[in-house]
Amino acid sequence: MEWIAKARFANYSPRKVEQVLNLIRKKSVPEAFKILKFIPKSAVNLITKTLRSAVANSGRLKNNEGLFIKECWTGQGPSMKRYRARAYGRAAMYKRRTCHLTIKITDEQI
């Protein structure tokens, strides 16, 4: 059986989230939690919270042995446009990127 958890409109760049997802893809859930504990990236908080939500959806929050991450991906969300002051009274636009994160876990060996 499969369980899904999504985090939408997260204030992280999709590229930075994808770097962390590449480390836990196709791993068991307990192993993924151990890996995430030692990664010095800010996106780890979002991924841990979403993975914990997927495990809670399965009903095995206390004993998550036998669960595996089947798929995990991130997509581009809407970008917030902001302006920064520049020389000669001008303004330069930059984008605050957001992402949509999806984690799918299963109880079948991958």
Contacts in CASP RR format, 6 or more apart in sequence:
PFRMAT RR
TARGET T0000
AUTHOR 0000-0000-0000
METHOD contacts of the structure
MODEL  1
MEWIAKARFANYSPRKVEQVLNLIRKKSVPEAFKILKFIPKSAVNLITKT
LRSAVANSGRLKNNEGLFIKECWTGQGPSMKRYRARAYGRAAMYKRRTCH
LTIKITDEQI
1 58 0 8 1.000
1 106 0 8 1.000
1 107 0 8 1.000
2 70 0 8 1.000
2 104 0 8 1.000
2 105 0 8 1.000
2 106 0 8 1.000
3 54 0 8 1.000
3 55 0 8 1.000
3 57 0 8 1.000
3 58 0 8 1.000
3 104 0 8 1.000
3 105 0 8 1.000
3 106 0 8 1.000
4 54 0 8 1.000
4 57 0 8 1.000
4 102 0 8 1.000
4 103 0 8 1.000
4 104 0 8 1.000
5 50 0 8 1.000
5 51 0 8 1.000
5 53 0 8 1.000
5 54 0 8 1.000
5 57 0 8 1.000
5 102 0 8 1.000
5 103 0 8 1.000
6 50 0 8 1.000
6 100 0 8 1.000
6 101 0 8 1.000
6 102 0 8 1.000
6 103 0 8 1.000
7 46 0 8 1.000
7 49 0 8 1.000
7 50 0 8 1.000
7 53 0 8 1.000
7 100 0 8 1.000
7 101 0 8 1.000
8 77 0 8 1.000
8 100 0 8 1.000
8 101 0 8 1.000
9 77 0 8 1.000
9 78 0 8 1.000
9 98 0 8 1.000
9 100 0 8 1.000
10 17 0 8 1.000
10 46 0 8 1.000
10 98 0 8 1.000
10 99 0 8 1.000
10 100 0 8 1.000
10 101 0 8 1.000
11 96 0 8 1.000
11 98 0 8 1.000
12 42 0 8 1.000
12 43 0 8 1.000
12 46 0 8 1.000
12 97 0 8 1.000
12 98 0 8 1.000
12 99 0 8 1.000
13 97 0 8 1.000
13 99 0 8 1.000
14 74 0 8 1.000
14 75 0 8 1.000
14 76 0 8 1.000
14 77 0 8 1.000
14 97 0 8 1.000
14 99 0 8 1.000
16 41 0 8 1.000
16 42 0 8 1.000
16 43 0 8 1.000
17 43 0 8 1.000
17 46 0 8 1.000
17 47 0 8 1.000
17 74 0 8 1.000
17 99 0 8 1.000
17 101 0 8 1.000
18 74 0 8 1.000
19 41 0 8 1.000
19 43 0 8 1.000
20 36 0 8 1.000
20 39 0 8 1.000
20 41 0 8 1.000
20 43 0 8 1.000
20 44 0 8 1.000
20 47 0 8 1.000
21 47 0 8 1.000
21 72 0 8 1.000
21 73 0 8 1.000
21 74 0 8 1.000
21 101 0 8 1.000
23 35 0 8 1.000
23 39 0 8 1.000
24 32 0 8 1.000
24 35 0 8 1.000
24 36 0 8 1.000
24 47 0 8 1.000
24 51 0 8 1.000
24 69 0 8 1.000
24 72 0 8 1.000
25 69 0 8 1.000
25 71 0 8 1.000
25 72 0 8 1.000
26 68 0 8 1.000
26 69 0 8 1.000
26 70 0 8 1.000
26 110 0 8 1.000
27 35 0 8 1.000
27 68 0 8 1.000
27 69 0 8 1.000
28 66 0 8 1.000
28 67 0 8 1.000
28 68 0 8 1.000
28 69 0 8 1.000
29 51 0 8 1.000
29 55 0 8 1.000
29 64 0 8 1.000
29 66 0 8 1.000
29 67 0 8 1.000
29 68 0 8 1.000
29 69 0 8 1.000
29 105 0 8 1.000
30 64 0 8 1.000
30 65 0 8 1.000
32 51 0 8 1.000
32 69 0 8 1.000
33 48 0 8 1.000
33 51 0 8 1.000
36 44 0 8 1.000
36 47 0 8 1.000
36 48 0 8 1.000
36 51 0 8 1.000
46 101 0 8 1.000
47 101 0 8 1.000
47 103 0 8 1.000
50 101 0 8 1.000
50 103 0 8 1.000
51 69 0 8 1.000
51 103 0 8 1.000
51 105 0 8 1.000
52 61 0 8 1.000
54 103 0 8 1.000
54 104 0 8 1.000
54 105 0 8 1.000
55 61 0 8 1.000
55 64 0 8 1.000
55 67 0 8 1.000
55 105 0 8 1.000
58 64 0 8 1.000
58 67 0 8 1.000
58 105 0 8 1.000
58 107 0 8 1.000
60 67 0 8 1.000
66 107 0 8 1.000
67 105 0 8 1.000
67 106 0 8 1.000
67 107 0 8 1.000
68 105 0 8 1.000
68 106 0 8 1.000
68 107 0 8 1.000
68 108 0 8 1.000
68 109 0 8 1.000
68 110 0 8 1.000
69 103 0 8 1.000
69 104 0 8 1.000
69 105 0 8 1.000
70 104 0 8 1.000
70 105 0 8 1.000
70 106 0 8 1.000
70 110 0 8 1.000
71 102 0 8 1.000
71 103 0 8 1.000
71 104 0 8 1.000
72 101 0 8 1.000
72 102 0 8 1.000
72 103 0 8 1.000
72 104 0 8 1.000
73 101 0 8 1.000
73 102 0 8 1.000
74 99 0 8 1.000
74 100 0 8 1.000
74 101 0 8 1.000
74 102 0 8 1.000
75 99 0 8 1.000
75 100 0 8 1.000
75 101 0 8 1.000
76 97 0 8 1.000
76 98 0 8 1.000
76 99 0 8 1.000
76 100 0 8 1.000
77 97 0 8 1.000
77 98 0 8 1.000
77 99 0 8 1.000
77 100 0 8 1.000
78 98 0 8 1.000
79 95 0 8 1.000
79 96 0 8 1.000
79 97 0 8 1.000
79 98 0 8 1.000
80 95 0 8 1.000
80 96 0 8 1.000
80 98 0 8 1.000
81 93 0 8 1.000
81 94 0 8 1.000
81 95 0 8 1.000
81 96 0 8 1.000
82 93 0 8 1.000
82 94 0 8 1.000
82 95 0 8 1.000
82 96 0 8 1.000
83 91 0 8 1.000
83 92 0 8 1.000
83 93 0 8 1.000
83 94 0 8 1.000
84 91 0 8 1.000
84 92 0 8 1.000
84 93 0 8 1.000
84 94 0 8 1.000
85 91 0 8 1.000
86 92 0 8 1.000
END
